[in-house]
Amino acid sequence: GAVGNRRGMGLEIYRRVLSTVVSGVYMNKGQIEQLTQIQAEYSLSDADVNSLMKNVGTSQQDIASRLARSEALAAAPAAGGATEGGGNSGGSIDDGGGGVAGSGRGGDSKNIMMEEDAEEDEPPEAYLCPITTELMEDPVVAEDGKTYERAAIAGWLKKSDISPITGQKVKNRDLLIPNQNLKKLILQWTERQERLRKAARS
């Protein structure tokens, strides 16, 4: 009954987010945390997760090694993160089969470093809501696996049951999972802009 439907929906959302994550070149702990959150939210088992990974052509090991590669890239001297990238290569990424590995500890401080040399006033595209194209304040993941500003996607889904990005039908319009990790990154970015502006004025 309802539990089966909820699990089916969880599997579908997990699959969509997973496909998006593995199709990207760069992977960060925030994305992995998001997957872990969805797994917990829908009580998906590790067997569910592993079969979904097989389904999209990846595995825990593949994700762990790609995450490690992405972090190594982010810590390269060109990214301005070489000095802080040295100390964290010791820990193993796999957490003993407990869902998708990666705890999000400091994983994003280095890709923020990559933005350091970019246009100061331009936020990374991932921080903008695809509907409003404004910087998000309360980012949430909808059933289509995409992140939006909560008010924007809630307003959209009141009028339509079609995803604004994938064009697919959204079955559960009330499902909006907070993207805490992205929220934290946007906040850090905003605070840094403030500091840069103050420094420019002084």
N, C-alpha and C positions, 0 to 999 in steps of 0.2 A: 504493500500500500504506500502510504505517504513516505515511509522511510526509504523504500526502494526508489521512489521517484526522486527523492532528495539526493540519494547516493548517485543515481544516474545523472542528475544535473551537476553534482560535484565532479563526477568523472569527466563530463563534457567540458566544464569550465577549466578543470586542470589540464585537459588535453589541449585546449585552445591557448592557454597561457604558456604551457610547455612548448607548443609549436612556435609561438612568437619568440620565446627565449632562445630556443636552439637555432632559429633561423637568423638570429642576429650575429654579428661578428664578435661583438664585445659582450661579456657576461659579467654581472656583478652580484654581490651577495644579496643585494636588495631583491633581485628577481628570485633568487633561491628562497629567500625568506617568504616572499609572496606565495610561492608554491607550497612551502611548509604550512603557511597560514590556511591555504585552501584545503590542504589535506586534513588539517585539524578540524576546520570548520565543518567539513562534510564527513568526518570520521572515515576517511578512506584508508584502507590497510596498505601496508608496504607492498603486498602482492598486487593490489590495484595499481599502485604507483609504478611498480616495475613493469607491469604489462602495458601500461600507457606509454612508458618510455620506449619499450620495444616497438609499440605501435607507431611512434613518430621517429623511430630509427635512432634512438640514443640509449644511454644507460647511466646509472649512478656514476660509474667510473669515468665515462665520457664527459659528463657534466663536471665532475670534480677536476678532471685534468684541464678542461676548457676554462674553468673558473680560475685555476692556478695560472694558466697562460695569460688570461686577461689581466690578472692582478700583477703578473710580472711585467706586462706591457705598460700598465699604469704606473709602475714604479721605475720605469726606464728613465735615465737622466733627462731625456728630452721633455719628459712630463713634469720635471721639477720635483720628482718624488723619490729620487734615488736614495737619499739619506735615510728616509723613514721606511724604505722597502726592505732593508736588510734583515731585520730581526724576526720576521714572521714566516720564515720558510720552513720552520721545524715541525709545526703541528700537522697532524694528518687531517685531511679534509673529511674523510668518511667518518660518520659518527656511529658506526656499529649498526647500520641498517635501520636507524630510526627515521625513516622518511628521507627527504632530500637534505643533504648535508649543507653546512654553512650557517654560521650563527650571526653573521652581520657585524661582528666586532670589528670596527675600524675598516671594514672592507671598502667603504665608499670614500674615506678621506682622501684616497689616492686619485680616484677619478675626478674628485673636485679639483685636485691640484692641476689636472690637465686643462681645466677651464681657466686657470690663473692667467695664462698669456693670451687668452681669447679676448674678443671684444668685451670690455667690462660691462657694458649696459645690456648685452644680449644674453638672456637666459638660455640654457640648453633647451633644445626643442622638446625633450622629454618632460620638462617642467611646465609646458604650456598645455592647456586644455584643448583637445582637438576641435571642440565645438566653438568655444569663445576665442581661442588663440591667445588667451590671457594667462598670466602666471597663476598656477593653481594654489589655493589656500587650503582646501579640504579635498585632496585627491582620493577618489574611490575607484575600485575595480568593478566593472559591471559584468553581467553574465557573459558578454562577448570576449572577456579576458582583457579588455582595453581599459586604460585609466582616464578618468574625466574629473572635472570639477563637480562636486556633489550636486550643487544647485542646477548646473547646466544639464547634466544627464538626467536628473530627476524631472526637470521641466520637459526635456525632450521625450522621455518615456511616458509622460502624462498624455502626450499627443500622438505618440507613435510606438508601435511594438517592433520596429525595425532598428537594428543597430546602425548608428550613423557612420560607422567605419566599415563593418564587414557586410552590411546590407542584409544580414540574416535576421530571422525572426527571434525576438527575445521572449523566452517563455516566462521568466520570472522578473517582472519589472522592478520589484522591490529589493532585489538582491544587489546591494552595493557594499562591497567589502572595503573598509578604510585601508589605504595604502600608506601605512605609517612610515615606512622607510623613505618613500619619496617625499612625504610631508617634511620629514626631518632634513633631508637634503635641500629642499626648497628654502626652508627656514635658514639653514646655514648659508645658502647662497645670498639670500636677502640681507642677512646680517653683514655678510662680507661687503656687499654693495654699499651698505650704510657706512661701513668703516672706510671704504675707498673714497666715498663722496666727502666724508669728513676730512680725510687726509688731503684730498684735493683742495678743499676750501682753506685749510689751515696754512 
